Each structure stands twice: as structure tokens, then as C-alpha cells.
Amino acid sequence: MKKHRTTETSNEKSLLLDEWSSFEIVQFMNQEDGGITNAVKEALPMIALAVDGIVDRWKLGGRIFVIGAGTSGRLGVVDAVELVPTFSIEEDRWIGILAGGYEAMWTSLEETEDDEQLIQSTLEDYNFSARDVLIGVTASGSTPFVLAAIHYGKERNGLTIGISNNENTKLSSICDYGIEAITGPEVIRGSTRLKAGTAQKMVLNMLSTASMVRVGKVYRNEMVDMKLINNKLVYRAVQTLMNATDLSEADAARILKENDHNLKVSIFRVLTGGTKEDSLHYLGEADGHIKHAIQLYYQKN
């Protein structure tokens, strides 16, 4: 007998949904979404522990795999793809794996969520190791594709994290860190692309963003490891350098160019007066953290 899942139960408050006006529908959806923040808030201690675990494995050179089917998998892919230009990480460091592969990003392939063999062979192809992290995302907490991935990861001593939207899920029971954002019945019964999906995106944002901050990809609250691949990002880098150093726009643009558009090096050199060699040395010693690198510079000079 299946365990009771609130994501699959009927929302007693929306039984007359098909009789409401457009405004009444969207107003109710907005009201229901108001509870998502509290659902995620309850999971914050576990989310923070998961971030610590990700950072530890990252420093060892580990990779993060985000596994899911349907909406959950697509959200994982979206988050993973955005990290590459935002934080200049290698494409093979934070990887989204969606049941059904590339085609499932654009086409509903619901049957693939039961394919346990596929995810195991996919992780084998990636040579998943004990340094790596698996993040499984499933609203129900019981999707076979995700559970099979977690079992595979645990057998190889990888770190396992689960994100689900029910209480005491199978996923949580087999993960090192089980994150449960309990969002309750959906506006339309079982349509977990709604509240559950929104909560999952919030948790994924926290895991990736907090991890990137912790590994030195942010100075103050500025992105300092962006790939400057278009004019908008170059302009943003100039603005970041201005905010960090009080330089004029012209001077910031000039210094950024002089330092090969390396924003971290530019900030370090302006704030310390050090050379390019100094910046590379101390940033390396500080694992990329600008504030730590500056402290080390002043301690030794």
C-alpha cells in the first residue's frame, strides 16, 4: 500500500475551481503560493547542511549531479545550465540529468521516470565517484528514476541529497540529507509543476547559490567569476568593479581591460596595489575568495 502523499490529495479549497472567474483562479493560486516560503523555511537547517556537504566535495574536485523526471528534472537542468556563465564553472562540474534525456526537456516522456537502468548506466558513463554529489528531486519522494540514482550514488560512497514535497519520503530515508518542503495539496490535484515545483526551484537556488558563495565565486554580493561573453556582462563587470572600489566608469573599464577582463584580479589589484602576480598568488592561496586573499596579502606585506 502506498504511503499517503499530500501532493496527491485533493485541495478542499479549490473543489469549485472550474466554476471560478479568471481573477478568482489566479487570486487563489497566489494565496496558495503564499505558503511555499514557510514550507521551505522549515527545511532550511537541512538545506544548510547539504550546502556544507556540497562545498566539502567541491573542494575535493567533485561534481554535482541533479537528477529528476518531468518538471523536477527540468528545473534541475535549468539551474545547472545557468551556473556555467554566472560563476564560470566547468560544464562538467554541475550536471543536470533529466529522465528521457534532451528530448524530455521539450516533450513529455512520463514513462521514463520508471527507467532505473538508464540512470545507472548514465552515471556509469560519467564515472561517478566518491568525490561526487547526487541531488535527487521528486515531489512524491518515490520516483524510481531518482531513487535508483541515489542507491547507485550511495553504493559508490558519493554524497546524496534528496528534495521532495511530502513528509517522511522514501527519498529522504535513503539520502544523507533529506530536504522536505511540504507544500500540501495542489490547486489542481496532483499537478506538482505548481507549488511543489516552485518550492523545488527555491531549494535548488539555495543549494547552488550558497555553494558558489562559499567557494569564492562572490565578493560582497557581486558576481565576480562571470564569463564576460557579451556586452551586457562586460558592462556588469565594469559596474561591479566600480561598486567594489569607487573607481570611475572609465577607470574601471580600463583596469578591467588591462587585467584581461579578470574581475577578481582587477578588484584585488585596485584594493591592494599589488601586481598581477600577487593577485594570482594570493587568490590561489585563498581558494578564490577575494576578501581572504586581501587579508593574506596584508599579513605578508
Secondary structure by P-SEA (a helix, b strand, c coil): cccccccccccccccccccccaaaaaaaaaaaacaaaaaaaaaaaaaaaaaaaaaaaaaabbbbbbbbcaaaaaaaaaaaaaaacccccccccbbbbccccccccccccccccccaaaaaaaaaaacccccbbbbbbbcccccaaaaaaaaaaaaaccbbbbbbccccccccccccbbbbbcccccccccccccaaaaaaaaaaaaaaaaaaaaacccccccccccccccaaaaaaaaaaaaaaccccaaaaaaaaaaacccaaaaaaaaaccccaaaaaaaaaaacccaaaaaaaaaacc
